[in-house]
Amino acid sequence: MRVIYNKRFWAYIKSRQTENIGISALKDKMEKVFIESKAKASLLNDQFTSVFVARSNNPLSNISRSEYPCIADFNITSDGIQKLLQNLKPHKAPGPDELSPQLLKSVAAEVAPILKLIFDSSLEQGCVPDDWKHAKVSPIFKKGDREKAENYRPVSLTSVVCKVMEHIISSQIN
């Protein structure tokens, strides 16, 4: 009971706050200050994507694909998908596809056979739908100076349906 009371209390306090700070002004490496939202987003984007810079001397680029599969076939069933959908937490945020867990949970029985076809097709072709490759990225402050982009970490909100497929694959690999 105490946990519920504390949760309600802090929800009330948060609802009464009128100030929304967001991301403070950011400085680049040259100490130039950016206060416009687009400039701050660009600076954070550069910081977050800097780890994905392509390397020209990649020793793995010349490896050819094997004609043999690396892992056994996956066993995906409509009943399994339905069970996973029914166990979704309904109040979690939807991904960029705007399919909320609450909606997916409420139509689990009707949607599971369709998702099975999509999952099977995706695994057979070795690719996922383009919508699943998008994410909503939010910067979360870690520690240190709030004006430095490197003191923020990205948190990605991806498609719930894609997470269900990832769960199926992960559970069969492990």
C-alpha positions as CSV (number, residue, x, y, z in Angstrom):
1,M,0.0,0.0,0.0
2,R,2.8,2.4,0.8
3,V,4.4,1.9,-2.7
4,I,1.1,2.8,-4.3
5,Y,0.7,5.9,-2.1
6,N,4.2,7.1,-2.9
7,K,3.6,6.5,-6.6
8,R,0.4,8.5,-6.5
9,F,2.0,11.3,-4.5
10,W,4.9,11.7,-6.9
11,A,2.6,11.5,-9.9
12,Y,0.6,14.4,-8.4
13,I,3.8,16.4,-7.7
14,K,5.0,15.9,-11.2
15,S,1.6,16.9,-12.7
16,R,1.7,20.2,-10.7
17,Q,5.1,21.2,-12.1
18,T,4.9,23.8,-14.8
19,E,8.6,24.1,-15.7
20,N,9.9,21.8,-18.4
21,I,13.6,22.2,-18.7
22,G,14.4,19.6,-21.4
23,I,18.0,19.7,-22.6
24,S,20.0,22.7,-21.4
25,A,22.1,24.8,-23.8
26,L,24.9,22.7,-25.2
27,K,28.5,23.5,-26.1
28,D,30.4,22.0,-29.0
29,K,34.1,21.1,-28.8
30,M,35.0,24.7,-29.7
31,E,32.9,25.9,-26.7
32,K,30.3,27.6,-28.9
33,V,26.9,27.6,-27.1
34,F,23.8,26.3,-28.9
35,I,20.3,27.1,-27.5
36,E,18.1,26.3,-30.5
37,S,16.4,22.9,-30.5
38,K,17.6,22.0,-34.0
39,A,21.2,22.9,-33.2
40,K,21.1,20.9,-30.0
41,A,19.5,17.9,-31.7
42,S,22.2,18.0,-34.4
43,L,25.0,18.2,-31.8
44,L,23.5,15.2,-29.9
45,N,23.0,13.3,-33.1
46,D,26.7,13.8,-34.0
47,Q,27.7,12.6,-30.5
48,F,25.4,9.5,-30.6
49,T,26.3,8.5,-34.1
50,S,30.1,9.0,-33.7
51,V,30.4,5.4,-32.6
52,F,29.1,4.1,-35.9
53,V,31.7,5.7,-38.1
54,A,32.6,3.2,-40.9
55,R,36.2,2.0,-40.9
56,S,37.9,1.7,-44.3
57,N,40.2,-1.2,-43.3
58,N,37.5,-3.7,-42.1
59,P,39.0,-7.2,-42.0
60,L,35.5,-8.7,-41.9
61,S,34.4,-7.2,-45.2
62,N,36.0,-9.9,-47.4
63,I,34.4,-12.8,-45.6
64,S,31.9,-14.6,-47.9
65,R,28.6,-16.0,-46.7
66,S,28.4,-19.7,-45.9
67,E,25.9,-21.8,-47.8
68,Y,25.1,-23.5,-44.5
69,P,22.9,-21.9,-41.9
70,C,24.6,-21.0,-38.6
71,I,21.7,-21.8,-36.4
72,A,18.8,-24.2,-36.4
73,D,15.4,-23.1,-37.8
74,F,13.2,-21.1,-35.4
75,N,10.0,-22.6,-34.2
76,I,7.5,-19.7,-34.2
77,T,3.9,-20.4,-33.4
78,S,0.8,-18.3,-33.4
79,D,0.0,-19.5,-29.9
80,G,3.5,-18.4,-28.7
81,I,3.1,-15.0,-30.2
82,Q,-0.4,-14.6,-28.7
83,K,1.0,-15.5,-25.3
84,L,3.8,-12.9,-25.6
85,L,1.3,-10.2,-26.8
86,Q,-1.0,-11.0,-23.9
87,N,1.8,-10.5,-21.4
88,L,2.8,-7.1,-22.7
89,K,2.7,-4.3,-20.2
90,P,-0.1,-2.1,-21.5
91,H,1.1,1.2,-20.2
92,K,4.5,1.1,-21.9
93,A,5.2,3.6,-24.6
94,P,4.6,2.7,-28.3
95,G,7.5,2.8,-30.7
96,P,7.7,4.9,-33.8
97,D,5.1,2.7,-35.5
98,E,2.6,4.0,-32.9
99,L,1.3,0.4,-32.1
100,S,0.7,0.6,-28.4
101,P,1.2,-2.5,-26.2
102,Q,-2.3,-2.0,-24.9
103,L,-3.8,-2.3,-28.5
104,L,-1.6,-5.3,-29.3
105,K,-2.6,-7.0,-26.1
106,S,-6.3,-6.4,-26.7
107,V,-6.2,-7.9,-30.3
108,A,-3.6,-10.6,-29.6
109,A,-5.7,-13.5,-30.8
110,E,-6.6,-11.8,-34.1
111,V,-3.1,-10.5,-34.8
112,A,-0.9,-13.4,-33.8
113,P,-1.4,-15.5,-37.0
114,I,-0.6,-12.4,-39.1
115,L,2.5,-11.7,-37.1
116,K,3.6,-15.3,-37.5
117,L,3.5,-14.8,-41.3
118,I,5.5,-11.6,-41.0
119,F,8.1,-13.2,-38.6
120,D,8.5,-16.3,-40.8
121,S,8.9,-14.2,-43.9
122,S,11.4,-11.9,-42.2
123,L,13.6,-14.8,-41.0
124,E,13.4,-16.5,-44.4
125,Q,14.4,-13.4,-46.3
126,G,17.0,-12.3,-43.7
127,C,15.6,-8.8,-43.3
128,V,13.0,-6.9,-41.2
129,P,10.4,-4.4,-42.3
130,D,11.8,-0.9,-42.7
131,D,9.5,0.5,-40.0
132,W,11.2,-1.7,-37.5
133,K,14.6,-0.1,-38.3
134,H,13.4,3.3,-36.9
135,A,13.5,4.4,-33.3
136,K,12.6,7.4,-31.2
137,V,15.8,8.4,-29.6
138,S,15.9,10.5,-26.4
139,P,18.9,11.9,-24.7
140,I,19.3,11.0,-21.1
141,F,21.7,13.0,-18.9
142,K,24.3,10.7,-17.2
143,K,26.6,12.9,-15.1
144,G,29.0,15.9,-15.2
145,D,28.4,19.1,-17.1
146,R,24.9,19.4,-18.6
147,E,26.3,21.6,-21.4
148,K,28.4,18.8,-22.9
149,A,26.8,16.4,-25.4
150,E,29.1,13.6,-24.4
151,N,27.4,13.6,-20.9
152,Y,24.2,12.3,-22.5
153,R,23.4,8.8,-23.5
154,P,20.9,7.8,-26.2
155,V,17.8,5.7,-25.2
156,S,16.0,4.2,-28.2
157,L,12.3,3.4,-28.2
158,T,11.7,0.7,-30.9
159,S,8.7,-1.1,-32.3
160,V,6.9,-3.3,-29.8
161,V,6.3,-5.9,-32.5
162,C,10.0,-6.0,-33.4
163,K,10.8,-6.5,-29.7
164,V,8.4,-9.5,-29.6
165,M,10.3,-11.1,-32.6
166,E,13.6,-10.3,-30.9
167,H,12.3,-12.1,-27.7
168,I,11.4,-15.2,-29.7
169,I,14.8,-15.3,-31.4
170,S,16.7,-14.7,-28.2
171,S,14.7,-17.4,-26.3
172,Q,15.5,-20.0,-28.9
173,I,19.2,-19.1,-29.2
174,N,19.9,-19.3,-25.5
